[in-house]
């Protein structure tokens, strides 16, 4: 390949959480194809159905009303964002704006 890839591939498979450094399983979401971390061990209380496809990629989908149970070779896992001991940083609050007092009302054309 003469040119480097524009972006590294998404993490997939066993790995670590960048915040708490716990072992997680990186999967690709079925709908948006973005990386998503789930806990490594299976959990019946989880809402993520995880499976491995024929190429070795780990795929996940959230249980929905239309498909409420895992199918064929899927197993339930808990999303790591729910169990991570270090919460995600919150975005900074915007600075408090100074409220302006109303000085008067601009007259309409018919009031001039």
C-alpha positions as CSV (number, residue, x, y, z in Angstrom):
1,X,0.0,0.0,0.0
2,X,1.7,3.2,-1.1
3,X,-0.2,5.5,1.2
4,X,-0.8,5.2,4.9
5,X,-4.3,4.6,6.1
6,X,-6.0,7.9,7.0
7,X,-7.1,6.7,10.4
8,X,-6.1,3.7,12.6
9,X,-8.6,0.9,12.8
10,X,-11.1,1.0,15.7
11,X,-10.1,-1.0,18.7
12,X,-11.6,-4.4,18.6
13,X,-11.3,-7.4,21.0
14,X,-9.9,-7.5,24.5
15,X,-8.3,-4.3,25.7
16,X,-8.2,-1.8,28.5
17,X,-10.4,1.1,29.5
18,X,-8.4,4.3,29.0
19,X,-9.8,5.8,32.2
20,X,-9.7,3.0,34.8
21,X,-7.4,0.5,33.1
22,X,-9.8,-2.4,33.7
23,X,-10.0,-5.2,31.1
24,X,-12.8,-4.6,28.7
25,X,-14.0,-6.0,25.4
26,X,-13.9,-3.5,22.6
27,X,-16.8,-4.1,20.1
28,X,-18.1,-2.3,17.0
29,X,-21.8,-1.2,17.3
30,X,-24.1,-2.7,14.7
31,X,-25.9,0.6,14.0
32,X,-23.2,3.3,13.9
33,X,-20.0,1.2,13.5
34,X,-18.2,3.0,16.3
35,X,-16.1,1.4,19.1
36,X,-17.9,0.6,22.3
37,X,-16.5,-1.0,25.4
38,X,-18.4,-3.7,27.3
39,X,-17.3,-5.6,30.4
40,X,-15.2,-8.6,29.7
41,X,-17.3,-11.1,31.7
42,X,-20.8,-12.0,30.7
43,X,-23.7,-10.6,32.7
44,X,-27.3,-11.6,32.4
45,X,-28.4,-8.1,33.6
46,X,-26.6,-6.5,30.7
47,X,-28.4,-4.9,27.7
48,X,-25.6,-5.5,25.0
49,X,-25.8,-8.6,22.8
50,X,-22.2,-9.3,21.8
51,X,-21.1,-11.7,19.1
52,X,-18.0,-12.4,17.0
53,X,-18.4,-12.6,13.3
54,X,-16.6,-14.8,10.8
55,X,-13.8,-12.3,10.3
56,X,-13.0,-12.2,14.1
57,X,-14.5,-8.7,14.7
58,X,-16.6,-8.3,17.9
59,X,-20.0,-6.8,17.2
60,X,-22.5,-5.5,19.7
61,X,-26.1,-4.3,19.5
62,X,-28.4,-3.0,22.2
63,X,-31.5,-5.0,23.1
64,X,-34.6,-3.4,21.8
65,X,-38.3,-3.9,22.0
66,X,-38.3,-5.6,18.6
67,X,-35.3,-7.9,19.5
68,X,-35.4,-8.2,23.3
69,X,-33.3,-11.4,23.7
70,X,-29.9,-12.5,22.5
71,X,-30.0,-14.5,19.3
72,X,-28.0,-17.6,18.1
73,X,-24.4,-17.0,19.1
74,X,-24.9,-13.7,21.1
75,X,-24.1,-13.3,24.8
76,X,-25.2,-10.6,27.2
77,X,-22.6,-8.1,28.5
78,X,-22.9,-5.0,30.6
79,X,-21.7,-1.7,29.0
80,X,-18.5,-0.6,30.6
81,X,-19.6,3.0,30.9
82,X,-22.2,1.9,33.5
83,X,-19.6,0.0,35.7
84,X,-16.5,2.2,35.2
85,X,-15.4,3.5,38.6
86,X,-14.0,6.7,37.1
87,X,-16.8,8.7,35.5
88,X,-16.3,10.6,32.3
89,X,-15.3,14.2,32.7
90,X,-18.1,16.7,32.5
91,X,-17.8,19.4,29.9
92,X,-17.0,22.8,31.5
93,X,-19.9,25.1,32.3
94,X,-20.2,28.2,30.3
95,X,-19.3,31.4,32.2
96,X,-22.2,33.2,33.9
97,X,-23.4,35.9,31.6
98,X,-24.2,39.3,33.0
99,X,-27.9,39.9,32.7
100,X,-28.8,43.2,31.0
101,X,-31.5,45.3,32.3
102,X,-34.1,46.5,29.9
103,X,-33.8,50.3,29.4
104,X,-36.9,50.8,27.2
105,X,-38.8,49.5,24.3
106,X,-38.0,50.5,20.7
107,X,-41.1,52.0,19.2
108,X,-42.8,50.4,16.2
109,X,-43.3,52.4,13.0
110,X,-46.9,53.3,13.9
111,X,-45.8,54.6,17.3
112,X,-43.3,57.2,15.9
